[in-house]
Amino acid sequence: MDESVTHAAPEPGLFVLWENARHCQDKILADIAANFHINRVTEFHWNQDLAWANFQRFYPDRPVRGYSCARTKGTGPFVAINVVDLSPNYEERMTNG
């Protein structure tokens, strides 16, 4: 057993399936369900006049990122998938952040 991996109590999580990925929704939901317990799948509709500001709330790290995300992810209906990871594993690893 790898001693660098820590096993923890179940933990909640959230996936967002933006408009431009909705054509793959069934495949993505099946993949998520294979790895997590899905509590709820909810479709949301944003007011188009507020879409850029809403993306800024999701991605506040850089001023232009909200605009870029709105263009690439789509501003139409999106799905939020509320999950629970029943057996999360934590380990140190190198990231870009």
N, C-alpha and C positions, 0 to 999 in steps of 0.2 A: 504494500500500500504506500502511496506517495505521501510522505509526511508533510509536504508543503501545502497540501490541500486541506482546507478547514470545512467541515460539514456543519451546517447551521439549521436552525428551525425554519419551518416554512416562511416564505417571504412574498408579499404582494408585488405585482409588477404591472406595467402598462405598455401595450404596443399600440402604435397609431398607424393605420393603413390609409395613407393619403390618397386623394382622388386619382392621381395618375398611376397608382398601383392596383386600383380596384379590379382591373381586368384579370388579376391573378388572385383575387380574394379567396376563392375556395382552396387553392393550393396552399396559400399562406396560412389560412386558418387550420388546415389539416396539419401543417408542419408545427404550428404553435401548439395544437392539441396533443401532438405526439411528445411534446417536451414539457408542457405545463398543464395545470388544471385551469380551464377557462371558466370564470365566474359569469361574465357578461360580455356581450358584443352589442355596442350601441352605435347607431349612425347619427352623425351630427351634420347640420347645415349651418354654415356661417353666413351672416350678412355680407354680401360681396364688398360693400363699402368699408367693412372692418377687417377684411381678410389679412391685409398686410400688417395691421396693428396686432392681430391675433398671432400671426407667425412671429412677430417681434417678441411676444410673450413666451412662446415656446423656445425660441432661439435668440436670447438676449446678448450673447457673447460678442457679436460684432454688429454694428449699425446696419450694414447692407445685407446681412444674412437673412433677415426676415423677407426682404424683397426677393432675394435669390431663391429662397425656399418656396415662396408663393409661385414663382415662375416655373420651377422644376417639379414641385410636388403637386401643384394644382390647387385651386381655391374652392373647388366644388365639394360636394358631400364626402365626408371621410368617416372611417370607422375606428372607434377606440375599443381595444380588446383588454379587458381587465382579467388578470391571471393571478395564480398563486404558483410559485415554484415550491413544490412539496419537499424537495431535497436539494437546496442550493449548495453549491461548492464555491469556495473562495480560495484564490491563490494569487500570489504576487506574479505579475507579468509585465513586460515592457509595453508601454503604450506611447502614442504620439503626444498625449496631453502633458 
